[in-house]
């Protein structure tokens, strides 16, 4: 099987939907009342671990090993963000989560802008250019920013 032409678009969709689903199940199965800031933290950590961690490692390996023309620097950047996503499980602090989420959001948003410019220059709007990866590179940073904003608002209410 030729793996250079595989499309990993479904991985992006799963890594976007799965953390939302798992965090919802986690909150629903909690036996005690869960405070609003704790709910947001759960959504945020699931999102960081699955989207940044799992998605970053899978995309990094795919970028370096299975593409026709491998981009090693891009693959290593994805692997680095993937490791940071998994380390967020063990560093339960707002600073580490904020740094990981902000860095990955800037990276994906820059990819979104670059792809948008490339599409308009080439006048190419086919499925391979405007696929799930394109939309996810906008939705992930937006979701991370919204979750951090909600968390900051909820934590400032407690003070």
C-alpha positions in Angstrom: 0.0 0.0 0.0 1.4 3.4 -1.0 1.2 5.6 2.1 2.4 8.7 0.4 -1.0 9.6 -0.9 -3.0 8.9 2.3 -5.3 11.6 3.5 -5.4 12.1 7.2 -8.3 14.5 7.2 -10.4 12.2 9.4 -7.7 12.3 12.1 -8.3 16.1 12.3 -12.0 15.7 12.6 -11.7 13.0 15.3 -9.1 15.0 17.3 -11.5 17.9 17.3 -14.7 16.1 18.2 -13.4 13.4 20.5 -12.2 15.7 23.3 -15.5 17.5 23.4 -17.3 14.2 23.6 -15.0 12.8 26.3 -15.1 15.9 28.4 -18.9 15.9 28.3 -19.0 12.3 29.3 -16.5 12.9 32.1 -18.6 15.8 33.5 -21.9 13.8 33.1 -20.4 10.8 35.0 -19.1 12.9 37.8 -20.9 11.9 41.0 -20.6 15.3 42.6 -21.4 18.9 41.5 -18.7 20.2 39.1 -18.0 23.9 39.3 -18.0 26.0 36.1 -14.3 26.6 36.1 -13.6 22.9 36.6 -15.9 22.1 33.6 -13.9 24.5 31.5 -10.6 23.1 32.7 -11.8 19.6 31.8 -12.7 20.7 28.3 -9.4 22.5 28.0 -7.2 19.6 29.1 -9.0 17.1 27.0 -8.7 19.5 24.0 -5.0 20.1 24.6 -4.2 16.4 25.1 -6.1 15.1 22.1 -5.9 17.9 19.7 -2.4 19.2 20.5 -0.9 16.0 21.8 -2.4 13.1 19.8 -3.0 15.3 16.7 0.5 16.8 16.8 2.3 13.5 17.1 0.2 11.8 14.4 0.6 14.8 12.0 4.4 15.0 12.8 5.0 11.4 12.0 2.9 11.6 8.8 4.6 14.8 7.8 8.1 13.3 8.1 7.6 9.7 6.9 4.6 9.3 4.7 4.4 12.4 2.5 5.8 12.4 -1.1 8.0 15.3 -0.2 8.7 15.2 3.5 8.9 18.5 5.5 11.1 17.5 8.4 11.1 20.9 10.1 7.3 21.0 10.0 7.1 17.4 11.3 9.5 18.2 14.1 7.5 21.2 15.1 4.3 19.1 15.2 6.1 16.4 17.3 7.3 19.1 19.7 3.8 20.4 20.1 2.5 16.8 20.5 4.9 16.3 23.4 3.8 19.5 25.0 0.2 18.4 24.7 0.9 15.2 26.6 3.0 17.0 29.2 0.0 19.2 29.9 -1.4 16.2 31.7 1.4 16.3 34.3 1.8 20.0 34.6 -1.5 21.2 36.0 -0.9 24.8 35.9 -2.5 27.6 33.9 0.9 28.9 32.8 2.0 25.7 31.0 -1.4 25.1 29.5 -1.5 28.7 28.4 1.9 28.5 26.8 1.1 25.2 25.0 -2.3 26.4 23.8 -1.1 29.8 22.7 1.9 28.4 20.8 -0.1 25.8 19.0 -2.9 28.3 18.3 -0.5 30.7 16.7 1.1 27.9 14.7 -2.3 26.7 13.3 -3.6 30.2 12.7 -0.4 31.0 10.7 -1.1 27.8 8.7 -4.7 29.0 8.1 -3.5 32.4 6.9 -0.8 30.9 4.7 -3.3 28.4 3.1 -5.8 31.2 2.6 -3.2 33.3 0.8 -2.1 30.3 -1.3 -5.6 29.5 -2.3 -6.4 33.1 -3.4 -3.1 33.3 -5.3 -3.6 30.0 -7.1 -7.4 30.3 -7.4 -7.5 26.7 -6.1 -10.5 25.8 -4.0 -10.7 22.1 -4.5 -11.2 19.5 -1.7 -7.5 18.9 -1.2 -6.9 22.6 -0.5 -10.1 23.4 1.3 -10.6 20.2 3.3 -11.1 19.5 7.0 -7.5 20.4 7.7 -8.1 23.9 6.5 -11.2 24.5 8.6 -9.7 22.8 11.7 -6.6 25.1 11.5 -9.1 27.9 12.2 -11.5 26.1 14.6 -8.8 24.8 16.9 -7.2 28.1 17.8 -10.6 29.7 18.1 -11.8 27.0 20.5 -8.6 27.2 22.6 -8.9 31.0 22.8 -12.6 30.8 23.8 -11.9 28.1 26.5 -9.0 30.2 27.9 -11.2 33.3 27.9 -14.1 31.5 29.7 -11.7 30.0 32.2 -10.2 33.4 33.0 -13.7 34.9 33.4 -14.8 32.1 35.7 -11.7 32.3 37.8 -12.0 36.1 38.2 -15.5 35.6 39.5 -14.2 33.6 42.4 -11.8 36.4 43.6 
